Amino acid sequence: MSADAEMLDTTGLLCPLPVLKARKRLKAMAPGSLLRLVATDPAAVIDVPHFCAEAGHELVATEEPEGGQARIFVIRRGPGRPSGA
């Protein structure tokens, strides 16, 4: 589903850095593009869906690879607002 997604690894970074880095990367991407965000921050489970809803992006999937240390969030860049994309 997300093989063509751009990858952003925020492993080891704590709140709010995973979301801030995702926001910056998504701003540079075309609407409809996919971003695969890898995060180990426990707060990302709350922060990433909230960010997507507020910024107009779609959280396509949340994956937890075996081992459970990191989560992978697949985000489709929405049309976004210039200040919130």
PDB file of N, CA, C and O in Angstrom:
ATOM      1  N   MET A   1       0.817  -1.194   0.000  1.00  0.00           N
ATOM      2  CA  MET A   1       0.000   0.000   0.000  1.00  0.00           C
ATOM      3  C   MET A   1       0.859   1.256   0.000  1.00  0.00           C
ATOM      4  O   MET A   1       0.498   2.251  -0.627  1.00  0.00           O
ATOM      5  N   SER A   2       1.987   1.221   0.693  1.00  0.00           N
ATOM      6  CA  SER A   2       2.781   2.443   0.829  1.00  0.00           C
ATOM      7  C   SER A   2       4.193   2.270   0.280  1.00  0.00           C
ATOM      8  O   SER A   2       5.124   2.934   0.736  1.00  0.00           O
ATOM      9  N   ALA A   3       4.354   1.379  -0.698  1.00  0.00           N
ATOM     10  CA  ALA A   3       5.678   1.121  -1.246  1.00  0.00           C
ATOM     11  C   ALA A   3       6.272   2.354  -1.922  1.00  0.00           C
ATOM     12  O   ALA A   3       7.492   2.522  -1.952  1.00  0.00           O
ATOM     13  N   ASP A   4       5.411   3.218  -2.466  1.00  0.00           N
ATOM     14  CA  ASP A   4       5.891   4.409  -3.151  1.00  0.00           C
ATOM     15  C   ASP A   4       5.966   5.621  -2.223  1.00  0.00           C
ATOM     16  O   ASP A   4       6.181   6.741  -2.686  1.00  0.00           O
ATOM     17  N   ALA A   5       5.794   5.406  -0.934  1.00  0.00           N
ATOM     18  CA  ALA A   5       5.798   6.503   0.033  1.00  0.00           C
ATOM     19  C   ALA A   5       7.213   6.978   0.324  1.00  0.00           C
ATOM     20  O   ALA A   5       8.164   6.196   0.319  1.00  0.00           O
ATOM     21  N   GLU A   6       7.329   8.254   0.573  1.00  0.00           N
ATOM     22  CA  GLU A   6       8.595   8.826   1.018  1.00  0.00           C
ATOM     23  C   GLU A   6       8.768   8.445   2.491  1.00  0.00           C
ATOM     24  O   GLU A   6       7.792   8.422   3.242  1.00  0.00           O
ATOM     25  N   MET A   7       9.991   8.148   2.906  1.00  0.00           N
ATOM     26  CA  MET A   7      10.254   7.679   4.267  1.00  0.00           C
ATOM     27  C   MET A   7      10.830   8.796   5.124  1.00  0.00           C
ATOM     28  O   MET A   7      11.693   9.551   4.678  1.00  0.00           O
ATOM     29  N   LEU A   8      10.343   8.895   6.368  1.00  0.00           N
ATOM     30  CA  LEU A   8      10.891   9.833   7.346  1.00  0.00           C
ATOM     31  C   LEU A   8      11.091   9.065   8.647  1.00  0.00           C
ATOM     32  O   LEU A   8      10.121   8.647   9.279  1.00  0.00           O
ATOM     33  N   ASP A   9      12.333   8.880   9.046  1.00  0.00           N
ATOM     34  CA  ASP A   9      12.662   8.129  10.258  1.00  0.00           C
ATOM     35  C   ASP A   9      12.924   9.107  11.400  1.00  0.00           C
ATOM     36  O   ASP A   9      13.901   9.854  11.379  1.00  0.00           O
ATOM     37  N   THR A  10      12.034   9.091  12.402  1.00  0.00           N
ATOM     38  CA  THR A  10      12.213   9.949  13.571  1.00  0.00           C
ATOM     39  C   THR A  10      12.486   9.101  14.813  1.00  0.00           C
ATOM     40  O   THR A  10      12.212   9.520  15.937  1.00  0.00           O
ATOM     41  N   THR A  11      13.025   7.916  14.593  1.00  0.00           N
ATOM     42  CA  THR A  11      13.354   7.009  15.688  1.00  0.00           C
ATOM     43  C   THR A  11      14.240   7.716  16.708  1.00  0.00           C
ATOM     44  O   THR A  11      15.243   8.337  16.358  1.00  0.00           O
ATOM     45  N   GLY A  12      13.847   7.609  17.979  1.00  0.00           N
ATOM     46  CA  GLY A  12      14.637   8.200  19.056  1.00  0.00           C
ATOM     47  C   GLY A  12      14.271   9.641  19.382  1.00  0.00           C
ATOM     48  O   GLY A  12      14.711  10.166  20.404  1.00  0.00           O
ATOM     49  N   LEU A  13      13.481  10.288  18.543  1.00  0.00           N
ATOM     50  CA  LEU A  13      13.096  11.673  18.807  1.00  0.00           C
ATOM     51  C   LEU A  13      11.813  11.710  19.627  1.00  0.00           C
ATOM     52  O   LEU A  13      10.915  10.890  19.436  1.00  0.00           O
ATOM     53  N   LEU A  14      11.741  12.666  20.535  1.00  0.00           N
ATOM     54  CA  LEU A  14      10.568  12.801  21.397  1.00  0.00           C
ATOM     55  C   LEU A  14       9.711  13.982  20.973  1.00  0.00           C
ATOM     56  O   LEU A  14      10.151  14.863  20.235  1.00  0.00           O
ATOM     57  N   CYS A  15       8.478  13.976  21.458  1.00  0.00           N
ATOM     58  CA  CYS A  15       7.503  15.028  21.208  1.00  0.00           C
ATOM     59  C   CYS A  15       8.123  16.392  21.490  1.00  0.00           C
ATOM     60  O   CYS A  15       8.766  16.568  22.525  1.00  0.00           O
ATOM     61  N   PRO A  16       7.948  17.338  20.613  1.00  0.00           N
ATOM     62  CA  PRO A  16       7.101  17.376  19.419  1.00  0.00           C
ATOM     63  C   PRO A  16       7.864  17.112  18.119  1.00  0.00           C
ATOM     64  O   PRO A  16       7.309  17.319  17.040  1.00  0.00           O
ATOM     65  N   LEU A  17       9.110  16.665  18.191  1.00  0.00           N
ATOM     66  CA  LEU A  17       9.945  16.569  16.995  1.00  0.00           C
ATOM     67  C   LEU A  17       9.407  15.671  15.874  1.00  0.00           C
ATOM     68  O   LEU A  17       9.508  16.067  14.713  1.00  0.00           O
ATOM     69  N   PRO A  18       8.841  14.484  16.149  1.00  0.00           N
ATOM     70  CA  PRO A  18       8.325  13.688  15.024  1.00  0.00           C
ATOM     71  C   PRO A  18       7.266  14.441  14.203  1.00  0.00           C
ATOM     72  O   PRO A  18       7.291  14.403  12.973  1.00  0.00           O
ATOM     73  N   VAL A  19       6.349  15.116  14.880  1.00  0.00           N
ATOM     74  CA  VAL A  19       5.306  15.862  14.166  1.00  0.00           C
ATOM     75  C   VAL A  19       5.893  17.078  13.457  1.00  0.00           C
ATOM     76  O   VAL A  19       5.504  17.376  12.327  1.00  0.00           O
ATOM     77  N   LEU A  20       6.811  17.775  14.091  1.00  0.00           N
ATOM     78  CA  LEU A  20       7.417  18.952  13.446  1.00  0.00           C
ATOM     79  C   LEU A  20       8.176  18.553  12.184  1.00  0.00           C
ATOM     80  O   LEU A  20       8.100  19.243  11.166  1.00  0.00           O
ATOM     81  N   LYS A  21       8.905  17.447  12.248  1.00  0.00           N
ATOM     82  CA  LYS A  21       9.645  16.983  11.071  1.00  0.00           C
ATOM     83  C   LYS A  21       8.683  16.501   9.981  1.00  0.00           C
ATOM     84  O   LYS A  21       8.927  16.726   8.795  1.00  0.00           O
ATOM     85  N   ALA A  22       7.593  15.840  10.380  1.00  0.00           N
ATOM     86  CA  ALA A  22       6.588  15.398   9.403  1.00  0.00           C
ATOM     87  C   ALA A  22       5.947  16.606   8.728  1.00  0.00           C
ATOM     88  O   ALA A  22       5.755  16.606   7.512  1.00  0.00           O
ATOM     89  N   ARG A  23       5.621  17.623   9.499  1.00  0.00           N
ATOM     90  CA  ARG A  23       5.009  18.828   8.929  1.00  0.00           C
ATOM     91  C   ARG A  23       5.937  19.476   7.901  1.00  0.00           C
ATOM     92  O   ARG A  23       5.497  19.880   6.825  1.00  0.00           O
ATOM     93  N   LYS A  24       7.212  19.571   8.238  1.00  0.00           N
ATOM     94  CA  LYS A  24       8.176  20.180   7.325  1.00  0.00           C
ATOM     95  C   LYS A  24       8.298  19.360   6.036  1.00  0.00           C
ATOM     96  O   LYS A  24       8.315  19.922   4.941  1.00  0.00           O
ATOM     97  N   ARG A  25       8.383  18.042   6.169  1.00  0.00           N
ATOM     98  CA  ARG A  25       8.518  17.182   4.988  1.00  0.00           C
ATOM     99  C   ARG A  25       7.260  17.254   4.128  1.00  0.00           C
ATOM    100  O   ARG A  25       7.350  17.352   2.905  1.00  0.00           O
ATOM    101  N   LEU A  26       6.085  17.206   4.761  1.00  0.00           N
ATOM    102  CA  LEU A  26       4.831  17.241   4.008  1.00  0.00           C
ATOM    103  C   LEU A  26       4.659  18.549   3.243  1.00  0.00           C
ATOM    104  O   LEU A  26       4.094  18.553   2.150  1.00  0.00           O
ATOM    105  N   LYS A  27       5.135  19.649   3.796  1.00  0.00           N
ATOM    106  CA  LYS A  27       5.048  20.936   3.101  1.00  0.00           C
ATOM    107  C   LYS A  27       5.741  20.888   1.752  1.00  0.00           C
ATOM    108  O   LYS A  27       5.309  21.542   0.802  1.00  0.00           O
ATOM    109  N   ALA A  28       6.818  20.115   1.665  1.00  0.00           N
ATOM    110  CA  ALA A  28       7.609  20.035   0.437  1.00  0.00           C
ATOM    111  C   ALA A  28       7.060  19.004  -0.552  1.00  0.00           C
ATOM    112  O   ALA A  28       7.563  18.895  -1.670  1.00  0.00           O
ATOM    113  N   MET A  29       6.050  18.260  -0.156  1.00  0.00           N
ATOM    114  CA  MET A  29       5.506  17.195  -0.999  1.00  0.00           C
ATOM    115  C   MET A  29       4.259  17.668  -1.736  1.00  0.00           C
ATOM    116  O   MET A  29       3.583  18.602  -1.305  1.00  0.00           O
ATOM    117  N   ALA A  30       3.970  17.021  -2.835  1.00  0.00           N
ATOM    118  CA  ALA A  30       2.774  17.339  -3.623  1.00  0.00           C
ATOM    119  C   ALA A  30       1.529  16.776  -2.935  1.00  0.00           C
ATOM    120  O   ALA A  30       1.605  15.725  -2.299  1.00  0.00           O
ATOM    121  N   PRO A  31       0.388  17.456  -3.051  1.00  0.00           N
ATOM    122  CA  PRO A  31      -0.857  16.906  -2.512  1.00  0.00           C
ATOM    123  C   PRO A  31      -1.110  15.500  -3.064  1.00  0.00           C
ATOM    124  O   PRO A  31      -0.916  15.241  -4.252  1.00  0.00           O
ATOM    125  N   GLY A  32      -1.539  14.615  -2.194  1.00  0.00           N
ATOM    126  CA  GLY A  32      -1.795  13.234  -2.577  1.00  0.00           C
ATOM    127  C   GLY A  32      -0.615  12.299  -2.378  1.00  0.00           C
ATOM    128  O   GLY A  32      -0.777  11.080  -2.425  1.00  0.00           O
ATOM    129  N   SER A  33       0.576  12.856  -2.156  1.00  0.00           N
ATOM    130  CA  SER A  33       1.778  12.041  -1.920  1.00  0.00           C
ATOM    131  C   SER A  33       1.685  11.356  -0.567  1.00  0.00           C
ATOM    132  O   SER A  33       0.994  11.824   0.338  1.00  0.00           O
ATOM    133  N   LEU A  34       2.393  10.240  -0.445  1.00  0.00           N
ATOM    134  CA  LEU A  34       2.399   9.490   0.808  1.00  0.00           C
ATOM    135  C   LEU A  34       3.712   9.682   1.555  1.00  0.00           C
ATOM    136  O   LEU A  34       4.789   9.699   0.960  1.00  0.00           O
ATOM    137  N   LEU A  35       3.596   9.827   2.868  1.00  0.00           N
ATOM    138  CA  LEU A  35       4.749   9.905   3.752  1.00  0.00           C
ATOM    139  C   LEU A  35       4.648   8.748   4.736  1.00  0.00           C
ATOM    140  O   LEU A  35       3.607   8.537   5.358  1.00  0.00           O
ATOM    141  N   ARG A  36       5.725   8.013   4.866  1.00  0.00           N
ATOM    142  CA  ARG A  36       5.805   6.908   5.837  1.00  0.00           C
ATOM    143  C   ARG A  36       6.677   7.391   6.983  1.00  0.00           C
ATOM    144  O   ARG A  36       7.897   7.482   6.849  1.00  0.00           O
ATOM    145  N   LEU A  37       6.053   7.697   8.100  1.00  0.00           N
ATOM    146  CA  LEU A  37       6.722   8.244   9.279  1.00  0.00           C
ATOM    147  C   LEU A  37       6.983   7.121  10.282  1.00  0.00           C
ATOM    148  O   LEU A  37       6.054   6.439  10.714  1.00  0.00           O
ATOM    149  N   VAL A  38       8.252   6.934  10.650  1.00  0.00           N
ATOM    150  CA  VAL A  38       8.622   5.935  11.651  1.00  0.00           C
ATOM    151  C   VAL A  38       8.925   6.688  12.940  1.00  0.00           C
ATOM    152  O   VAL A  38       9.761   7.590  12.958  1.00  0.00           O
ATOM    153  N   ALA A  39       8.238   6.311  14.019  1.00  0.00           N
ATOM    154  CA  ALA A  39       8.410   7.012  15.294  1.00  0.00           C
ATOM    155  C   ALA A  39       8.424   6.029  16.455  1.00  0.00           C
ATOM    156  O   ALA A  39       7.676   5.051  16.473  1.00  0.00           O
ATOM    157  N   THR A  40       9.293   6.309  17.428  1.00  0.00           N
ATOM    158  CA  THR A  40       9.339   5.509  18.652  1.00  0.00           C
ATOM    159  C   THR A  40       8.763   6.271  19.836  1.00  0.00           C
ATOM    160  O   THR A  40       8.596   5.699  20.913  1.00  0.00           O
ATOM    161  N   ASP A  41       8.458   7.541  19.658  1.00  0.00           N
ATOM    162  CA  ASP A  41       7.892   8.366  20.728  1.00  0.00           C
ATOM    163  C   ASP A  41       6.500   7.837  21.094  1.00  0.00           C
ATOM    164  O   ASP A  41       5.631   7.764  20.225  1.00  0.00           O
ATOM    165  N   PRO A  42       6.269   7.466  22.360  1.00  0.00           N
ATOM    166  CA  PRO A  42       4.951   6.961  22.754  1.00  0.00           C
ATOM    167  C   PRO A  42       3.815   7.959  22.492  1.00  0.00           C
ATOM    168  O   PRO A  42       2.682   7.550  22.239  1.00  0.00           O
ATOM    169  N   ALA A  43       4.109   9.248  22.551  1.00  0.00           N
ATOM    170  CA  ALA A  43       3.076  10.269  22.328  1.00  0.00           C
ATOM    171  C   ALA A  43       2.669  10.374  20.864  1.00  0.00           C
ATOM    172  O   ALA A  43       1.648  10.991  20.563  1.00  0.00           O
ATOM    173  N   ALA A  44       3.430   9.796  19.953  1.00  0.00           N
ATOM    174  CA  ALA A  44       3.108   9.879  18.525  1.00  0.00           C
ATOM    175  C   ALA A  44       1.747   9.252  18.217  1.00  0.00           C
ATOM    176  O   ALA A  44       1.081   9.663  17.267  1.00  0.00           O
ATOM    177  N   VAL A  45       1.333   8.269  19.002  1.00  0.00           N
ATOM    178  CA  VAL A  45       0.039   7.615  18.806  1.00  0.00           C
ATOM    179  C   VAL A  45      -1.099   8.631  18.915  1.00  0.00           C
ATOM    180  O   VAL A  45      -2.129   8.489  18.256  1.00  0.00           O
ATOM    181  N   ILE A  46      -0.912   9.637  19.734  1.00  0.00           N
ATOM    182  CA  ILE A  46      -1.908  10.701  19.903  1.00  0.00           C
ATOM    183  C   ILE A  46      -1.583  11.877  18.989  1.00  0.00           C
ATOM    184  O   ILE A  46      -2.470  12.425  18.334  1.00  0.00           O
ATOM    185  N   ASP A  47      -0.320  12.258  18.948  1.00  0.00           N
ATOM    186  CA  ASP A  47       0.093  13.469  18.226  1.00  0.00           C
ATOM    187  C   ASP A  47      -0.097  13.390  16.716  1.00  0.00           C
ATOM    188  O   ASP A  47      -0.572  14.349  16.108  1.00  0.00           O
ATOM    189  N   VAL A  48       0.261  12.278  16.106  1.00  0.00           N
ATOM    190  CA  VAL A  48       0.209  12.174  14.648  1.00  0.00           C
ATOM    191  C   VAL A  48      -1.234  12.233  14.126  1.00  0.00           C
ATOM    192  O   VAL A  48      -1.504  13.004  13.205  1.00  0.00           O
ATOM    193  N   PRO A  49      -2.173  11.445  14.681  1.00  0.00           N
ATOM    194  CA  PRO A  49      -3.560  11.571  14.207  1.00  0.00           C
ATOM    195  C   PRO A  49      -4.125  12.977  14.419  1.00  0.00           C
ATOM    196  O   PRO A  49      -4.853  13.491  13.569  1.00  0.00           O
ATOM    197  N   HIS A  50      -3.792  13.594  15.546  1.00  0.00           N
ATOM    198  CA  HIS A  50      -4.270  14.957  15.819  1.00  0.00           C
ATOM    199  C   HIS A  50      -3.698  15.938  14.796  1.00  0.00           C
ATOM    200  O   HIS A  50      -4.424  16.776  14.261  1.00  0.00           O
ATOM    201  N   PHE A  51      -2.414  15.833  14.529  1.00  0.00           N
ATOM    202  CA  PHE A  51      -1.770  16.690  13.544  1.00  0.00           C
ATOM    203  C   PHE A  51      -2.437  16.533  12.173  1.00  0.00           C
ATOM    204  O   PHE A  51      -2.743  17.523  11.509  1.00  0.00           O
ATOM    205  N   CYS A  52      -2.660  15.285  11.757  1.00  0.00           N
ATOM    206  CA  CYS A  52      -3.278  15.038  10.449  1.00  0.00           C
ATOM    207  C   CYS A  52      -4.658  15.682  10.356  1.00  0.00           C
ATOM    208  O   CYS A  52      -4.992  16.315   9.355  1.00  0.00           O
ATOM    209  N   ALA A  53      -5.448  15.516  11.399  1.00  0.00           N
ATOM    210  CA  ALA A  53      -6.795  16.090  11.401  1.00  0.00           C
ATOM    211  C   ALA A  53      -6.753  17.611  11.339  1.00  0.00           C
ATOM    212  O   ALA A  53      -7.538  18.228  10.620  1.00  0.00           O
ATOM    213  N   GLU A  54      -5.850  18.206  12.084  1.00  0.00           N
ATOM    214  CA  GLU A  54      -5.751  19.669  12.130  1.00  0.00           C
ATOM    215  C   GLU A  54      -5.199  20.257  10.835  1.00  0.00           C
ATOM    216  O   GLU A  54      -5.615  21.339  10.421  1.00  0.00           O
ATOM    217  N   ALA A  55      -4.271  19.558  10.194  1.00  0.00           N
ATOM    218  CA  ALA A  55      -3.590  20.090   9.013  1.00  0.00           C
ATOM    219  C   ALA A  55      -4.257  19.682   7.698  1.00  0.00           C
ATOM    220  O   ALA A  55      -3.856  20.148   6.631  1.00  0.00           O
ATOM    221  N   GLY A  56      -5.268  18.816   7.767  1.00  0.00           N
ATOM    222  CA  GLY A  56      -5.960  18.417   6.549  1.00  0.00           C
ATOM    223  C   GLY A  56      -5.307  17.279   5.791  1.00  0.00           C
ATOM    224  O   GLY A  56      -5.533  17.125   4.591  1.00  0.00           O
ATOM    225  N   HIS A  57      -4.498  16.477   6.475  1.00  0.00           N
ATOM    226  CA  HIS A  57      -3.876  15.309   5.865  1.00  0.00           C
ATOM    227  C   HIS A  57      -4.681  14.071   6.252  1.00  0.00           C
ATOM    228  O   HIS A  57      -5.465  14.107   7.200  1.00  0.00           O
ATOM    229  N   GLU A  58      -4.486  12.985   5.522  1.00  0.00           N
ATOM    230  CA  GLU A  58      -5.195  11.745   5.818  1.00  0.00           C
ATOM    231  C   GLU A  58      -4.233  10.730   6.425  1.00  0.00           C
ATOM    232  O   GLU A  58      -3.202  10.412   5.833  1.00  0.00           O
ATOM    233  N   LEU A  59      -4.568  10.230   7.591  1.00  0.00           N
ATOM    234  CA  LEU A  59      -3.795   9.138   8.187  1.00  0.00           C
ATOM    235  C   LEU A  59      -4.323   7.853   7.563  1.00  0.00           C
ATOM    236  O   LEU A  59      -5.396   7.369   7.924  1.00  0.00           O
ATOM    237  N   VAL A  60      -3.562   7.309   6.627  1.00  0.00           N
ATOM    238  CA  VAL A  60      -3.987   6.157   5.837  1.00  0.00           C
ATOM    239  C   VAL A  60      -3.873   4.873   6.644  1.00  0.00           C
ATOM    240  O   VAL A  60      -4.757   4.018   6.579  1.00  0.00           O
ATOM    241  N   ALA A  61      -2.798   4.731   7.400  1.00  0.00           N
ATOM    242  CA  ALA A  61      -2.569   3.495   8.148  1.00  0.00           C
ATOM    243  C   ALA A  61      -1.615   3.751   9.304  1.00  0.00           C
ATOM    244  O   ALA A  61      -0.784   4.659   9.268  1.00  0.00           O
ATOM    245  N   THR A  62      -1.762   2.923  10.328  1.00  0.00           N
ATOM    246  CA  THR A  62      -0.809   2.881  11.428  1.00  0.00           C
ATOM    247  C   THR A  62      -0.368   1.433  11.539  1.00  0.00           C
ATOM    248  O   THR A  62      -1.196   0.531  11.669  1.00  0.00           O
ATOM    249  N   GLU A  63       0.931   1.213  11.489  1.00  0.00           N
ATOM    250  CA  GLU A  63       1.476  -0.136  11.537  1.00  0.00           C
ATOM    251  C   GLU A  63       2.407  -0.257  12.736  1.00  0.00           C
ATOM    252  O   GLU A  63       3.098   0.693  13.103  1.00  0.00           O
ATOM    253  N   GLU A  64       2.410  -1.430  13.334  1.00  0.00           N
ATOM    254  CA  GLU A  64       3.346  -1.711  14.420  1.00  0.00           C
ATOM    255  C   GLU A  64       4.123  -2.964  14.053  1.00  0.00           C
ATOM    256  O   GLU A  64       3.629  -4.079  14.222  1.00  0.00           O
ATOM    257  N   PRO A  65       5.352  -2.781  13.545  1.00  0.00           N
ATOM    258  CA  PRO A  65       6.152  -3.950  13.163  1.00  0.00           C
ATOM    259  C   PRO A  65       6.423  -4.848  14.370  1.00  0.00           C
ATOM    260  O   PRO A  65       6.312  -4.417  15.518  1.00  0.00           O
ATOM    261  N   GLU A  66       6.774  -6.077  14.097  1.00  0.00           N
ATOM    262  CA  GLU A  66       7.085  -7.013  15.184  1.00  0.00           C
ATOM    263  C   GLU A  66       8.178  -6.434  16.063  1.00  0.00           C
ATOM    264  O   GLU A  66       9.128  -5.827  15.569  1.00  0.00           O
ATOM    265  N   GLY A  67       8.043  -6.619  17.345  1.00  0.00           N
ATOM    266  CA  GLY A  67       8.987  -6.044  18.295  1.00  0.00           C
ATOM    267  C   GLY A  67       8.361  -4.856  19.007  1.00  0.00           C
ATOM    268  O   GLY A  67       8.691  -4.564  20.156  1.00  0.00           O
ATOM    269  N   GLY A  68       7.454  -4.171  18.317  1.00  0.00           N
ATOM    270  CA  GLY A  68       6.667  -3.116  18.930  1.00  0.00           C
ATOM    271  C   GLY A  68       7.395  -1.875  19.391  1.00  0.00           C
ATOM    272  O   GLY A  68       6.794  -1.055  20.085  1.00  0.00           O
ATOM    273  N   GLN A  69       8.661  -1.691  19.044  1.00  0.00           N
ATOM    274  CA  GLN A  69       9.385  -0.513  19.512  1.00  0.00           C
ATOM    275  C   GLN A  69       9.005   0.739  18.739  1.00  0.00           C
ATOM    276  O   GLN A  69       8.942   1.831  19.304  1.00  0.00           O
ATOM    277  N   ALA A  70       8.754   0.582  17.461  1.00  0.00           N
ATOM    278  CA  ALA A  70       8.422   1.735  16.619  1.00  0.00           C
ATOM    279  C   ALA A  70       7.034   1.550  16.031  1.00  0.00           C
ATOM    280  O   ALA A  70       6.536   0.430  15.911  1.00  0.00           O
ATOM    281  N   ARG A  71       6.429   2.650  15.671  1.00  0.00           N
ATOM    282  CA  ARG A  71       5.181   2.635  14.924  1.00  0.00           C
ATOM    283  C   ARG A  71       5.438   3.326  13.600  1.00  0.00           C
ATOM    284  O   ARG A  71       6.269   4.228  13.496  1.00  0.00           O
ATOM    285  N   ILE A  72       4.716   2.888  12.606  1.00  0.00           N
ATOM    286  CA  ILE A  72       4.819   3.488  11.285  1.00  0.00           C
ATOM    287  C   ILE A  72       3.464   4.103  10.951  1.00  0.00           C
ATOM    288  O   ILE A  72       2.432   3.434  11.004  1.00  0.00           O
ATOM    289  N   PHE A  73       3.485   5.369  10.613  1.00  0.00           N
ATOM    290  CA  PHE A  73       2.278   6.098  10.236  1.00  0.00           C
ATOM    291  C   PHE A  73       2.376   6.421   8.756  1.00  0.00           C
ATOM    292  O   PHE A  73       3.359   7.014   8.311  1.00  0.00           O
ATOM    293  N   VAL A  74       1.371   6.038   7.997  1.00  0.00           N
ATOM    294  CA  VAL A  74       1.333   6.361   6.572  1.00  0.00           C
ATOM    295  C   VAL A  74       0.354   7.525   6.416  1.00  0.00           C
ATOM    296  O   VAL A  74      -0.834   7.410   6.719  1.00  0.00           O
ATOM    297  N   ILE A  75       0.885   8.640   5.939  1.00  0.00           N
ATOM    298  CA  ILE A  75       0.111   9.882   5.841  1.00  0.00           C
ATOM    299  C   ILE A  75       0.017  10.299   4.378  1.00  0.00           C
ATOM    300  O   ILE A  75       1.023  10.374   3.672  1.00  0.00           O
ATOM    301  N   ARG A  76      -1.216  10.570   3.934  1.00  0.00           N
ATOM    302  CA  ARG A  76      -1.411  11.124   2.587  1.00  0.00           C
ATOM    303  C   ARG A  76      -1.535  12.626   2.717  1.00  0.00           C
ATOM    304  O   ARG A  76      -2.395  13.129   3.440  1.00  0.00           O
ATOM    305  N   ARG A  77      -0.666  13.343   2.008  1.00  0.00           N
ATOM    306  CA  ARG A  77      -0.680  14.805   2.100  1.00  0.00           C
ATOM    307  C   ARG A  77      -1.973  15.312   1.494  1.00  0.00           C
ATOM    308  O   ARG A  77      -2.320  15.000   0.355  1.00  0.00           O
ATOM    309  N   GLY A  78      -2.672  16.102   2.288  1.00  0.00           N
ATOM    310  CA  GLY A  78      -3.906  16.704   1.827  1.00  0.00           C
ATOM    311  C   GLY A  78      -3.624  17.990   1.090  1.00  0.00           C
ATOM    312  O   GLY A  78      -2.469  18.386   0.934  1.00  0.00           O
ATOM    313  N   PRO A  79      -4.695  18.654   0.627  1.00  0.00           N
ATOM    314  CA  PRO A  79      -4.487  19.942  -0.042  1.00  0.00           C
ATOM    315  C   PRO A  79      -3.896  20.935   0.934  1.00  0.00           C
ATOM    316  O   PRO A  79      -3.163  21.849   0.556  1.00  0.00           O
ATOM    317  N   GLY A  80      -4.235  20.731   2.225  1.00  0.00           N
ATOM    318  CA  GLY A  80      -3.640  21.534   3.295  1.00  0.00           C
ATOM    319  C   GLY A  80      -3.908  23.014   3.199  1.00  0.00           C
ATOM    320  O   GLY A  80      -4.256  23.547   2.145  1.00  0.00           O
ATOM    321  N   ARG A  81      -3.737  23.647   4.311  1.00  0.00           N
ATOM    322  CA  ARG A  81      -3.778  25.099   4.385  1.00  0.00           C
ATOM    323  C   ARG A  81      -2.330  25.551   4.352  1.00  0.00           C
ATOM    324  O   ARG A  81      -1.470  24.863   4.903  1.00  0.00           O
ATOM    325  N   PRO A  82      -2.029  26.672   3.732  1.00  0.00           N
ATOM    326  CA  PRO A  82      -0.641  27.117   3.640  1.00  0.00           C
ATOM    327  C   PRO A  82       0.063  27.185   4.996  1.00  0.00           C
ATOM    328  O   PRO A  82       1.257  26.893   5.077  1.00  0.00           O
ATOM    329  N   SER A  83      -0.639  27.559   6.051  1.00  0.00           N
ATOM    330  CA  SER A  83       0.013  27.678   7.353  1.00  0.00           C
ATOM    331  C   SER A  83      -0.006  26.375   8.123  1.00  0.00           C
ATOM    332  O   SER A  83       0.769  26.221   9.068  1.00  0.00           O
ATOM    333  N   GLY A  84      -0.871  25.416   7.755  1.00  0.00           N
ATOM    334  CA  GLY A  84      -1.002  24.194   8.530  1.00  0.00           C
ATOM    335  C   GLY A  84      -0.513  22.944   7.834  1.00  0.00           C
ATOM    336  O   GLY A  84      -0.522  21.860   8.418  1.00  0.00           O
ATOM    337  N   ALA A  85      -0.083  23.084   6.588  1.00  0.00           N
ATOM    338  CA  ALA A  85       0.364  21.910   5.850  1.00  0.00           C
ATOM    339  C   ALA A  85       1.646  21.430   6.446  1.00  0.00           C
ATOM    340  O   ALA A  85       2.213  20.442   5.980  1.00  0.00           O
TER     341      ALA A  85
END
